[in-house]
Amino acid sequence: MSAALGVIPARLGSERLPRKPLHPIAGRPLIQWVWERVRTFPALDTVVVATDSPEVVDACQGFGAEAVMTAASHGSGTERVAEVAGRAEYAGYDVVVNIQGDEPFITQDQVEGAAARVEAGWDVGTVAAPVRTLEAWRDPSVVKVVRNGSGGALYFSRAPIPHSRGREPTADDLASSIYLRHIGVYAYTVDALGRWVEAPPSELEALERLEQLRALEAGLRIGVAVVDRVEGGVDTPADVRRAEERLRREGETH
């Protein structure tokens, strides 16, 4: 089994939810919920928070997380993850896993699914789940992915893909592994991560505002594992309220 480094990028600035990593969710910063969940996953040997803010570093150290400062100039979480993976103190890992800092309900099978794709020989591994509803299929905020027969990503889009000519997809279609919504967790080989961030931005990436299209256009092979369900992230005040309600139901609050 390869050694895996989990990196949680946590940029302090956010358009829809100010100071997102430190935003309180049921009495704890959002970043704490994410870290406390993923640090228990057996697939990850080390978990580190990568941020552009001394405040986030201080908060993480306060609840026991390993955290490092990274450059404020990074344009994406992938670039922030690559900086950490390139540091001498984190050398020796075969797989690097990028875990979104706003996913307090990320699951072990999602992280393991992405890492397993890399173990199976793909440059990059990621995860998807059945889209399930017409509303989600049509929603541009829900990213869809289409795979080839061996499970590799052909394309990611905010558009409703694959198109169903002459009819709308049925409930059975939407519950299948043909109609998939992307879950934003990535695993990479160290080499593939370097190739991703060194590749120039692509026109399709800019058009769809999906950085994974840069990787596809650069020739990286992205394996897509399919899991049963998707867990929502925290991007808005409404998401905060939903997350708090769920945590209270699960009895995880102080």
N, C-alpha and C positions, 0 to 999 in steps of 0.2 A: 504494500500500500504506500502510495507517495505521501510525502510530508506536505501539508496544506497550510497556507497562511491566509487567514480571513482578515480582510481590511474593510472597515466601515467608514466611507468618506462622509464627513460632516461639516459642510460649509455653513457658516453662521448666517449668511444672507439668504433670504427667501422672499419671493414676490408675494406669494399668497398667504404665508404664515410666517410673520416676522420672527427672527431668531429661532428658527425651527428646532435645531438640536436641543436647545435649552428650554423649549416650551413645556410647561408642566402638564403632564398627563397623569391624572389620579395621584398627584403628590410627588411624582418623580419626573426628571427631565426625559423627554422623548428618547434621547440617545441612550439613557440608562436602560430603558425597557428593551431596546434592540440588543444592546450588549449583553444584558443578563440572559436573554433568550439564546443567542447564538453561541455564547461561550460554553454552553453545555453540549453542543453538537459534537458527536464523536468524529465527524469528518474533518474537523478543524483542529490542528495542533496548537495554533496560536491565533489570538484575535486582538487586533489593534485598531484604535480609532485614529483616523487621519483627518486633521482639521486645519483651518486657516486662522483659528482664533485661540488666543491664550485663555479666554474664558471657558471654552469648551475643554481645553486641556485640564484646567483647574477642576472643573466639574467632574470630569472623568476620573481624575486621580482621587477625588473625594469619595467616589463609590467603588474604587478599586480597579478601574479599567486602565489598561495600558493605552496611552495616547501620545501622538507625535504631531509636531507642527510641520505643515507643508506649505509650499509657496502659495501666496494669495493670487497669483496670476493664472492658475490652472483654469481652463475653460470647461472642464468636465470632471466628474468623479473618477472616470477611468484614468485620466492624467494624474490625479491625486493618488490613486492606488498604485500606478506605475512608479511614482516617486518613492513611495514606501518600499515597494518590492525591489527597487534598485539600490537601496541602502545596504551598507555592509552588514549591519546588525540583523538584517532579515535575509541574508544570503542562505542558500542551502535548501530552500523550499522548491519543490517540483511543481506545485499547483498554487495559484493565487486566486482567491475567491473574493469578488466584489459584492458586498452586502449593502443594500441601500439603507441609509441612516434614518429613513422615515417608515420602516416596516416593522412595527413592534409585534406583529403576528406572523412573521416569516416562519416557515416550518422546516423541520429537519429534512423532510423528503425533498423539499425544493433545493436546499443547499447540496444534499447528497446527489440529487439528480444532475445538477450542473457539474459537480466535481467528477461524477462517474463518466460523463461524456468525455472529459479530458483523459481520464484513465483509459477509456476505450480507444483513444487515438485521435480525437478531434483537437483542433487548435484551440477552440473555445467551446465551452459548454454553457447552455442556458436552459430555461424551463418554460413550459407553457401549460395551460389547462384548457379544457373545453370552454368555448365562449358562452354556451348555454342559452342565451337570450338574443332575440332580434335587436332589442334595445342596445345591448352591449356590442353586438356585431356592427351596428350602424354608428356607434359613438366614436368620434375621432380621438377622444381622450383614451380610449381602449386600443392598445396596439395589438394588431393581429399578425400572425406569422403563418406562412405556408411552408411545409416541409416536403422534401423528396422521399422516395421510397426507403432510403436508408436512414431517415430521420434527420437529415441535414437541412438547415434553413435555406430556402430558395429566395424568400423576400419577407421583409417586415413592412407593415403599412398601417397608417391610421384609417385607410379606406376599408370598406367591408369586403375582405377577401377571404377565401376564393369567391369569385362571382358565381352565382347560380343562375345560369341563363334560362329565361322563360318561366322561372318560378322563384319564390323565396325559399330559403332552406327551412326544412321542417325541424321540429323539436329534436327528433332523433339525429338529424344532421348536426345540429348545434351542440349536441352532447357527445359527438364523435371526436376522433383525433384528426379529423380533416379541418374542422372549424375551431381554430385555437386562438386564445389570447395570450400574449407574451407576459411573462413574469420577469421583472428586471433584476435577476440575480445572474451573475456571470462567473465562470471559472475559466482560467487561462493557463496555458503553459507560460513560463517566464518569457520565452522567445516570442510567442504570439502576442502577449501583452505589449512587448516592446514594438513589434511590427504595427500593432493597432495605433499606438500613440504617435509613432513616427510617420504614419501615412498622412498625406494631405487631406484636408476636408473635401468631401465629395459634393457634387451638385445634388444628388438624391438625398444625402444627409441633410443638406440645407433646406431642401424643398419639403421634406417630411418632418424635419426636426427630430431625426432618429439617428443617433451616432453609430448604432450597430450596422447601418447601411455602409458606413465608411469601411468597416471591417470586411463586409462581404465584397465590396468593390475592390479592396486591396488583396483579395484572393484568400482570405482566411476562411477556413472551414468551420462552421458553427453547428455543433450537434445540439438538438433540441429534445430534452427529456419531457415526457408528458406526465403530469401529476393530476390528481383528481380535482383539486380545488385551488382557487386563488384567494389570497388574503389581502384585504385592502390596506393601502398605505395611509399616511396622515399628511395631507397637503393643505387642508383648509380648517377653519374653526368648526365647521360641521363634522369633519372627520375626527377632530379632537373629541367632540361630544360622543360620537359613536364609539370611539375607542374606549373612553372612560366607562360608558355603559357596559361594554363587553367585559372589560377588566373587572368591574364590580360584580357582574354576573358570575364570572369565573372565580371570584374570591381572591384575586391576586393583589389587591390593594392593601396598603397598611391599615 
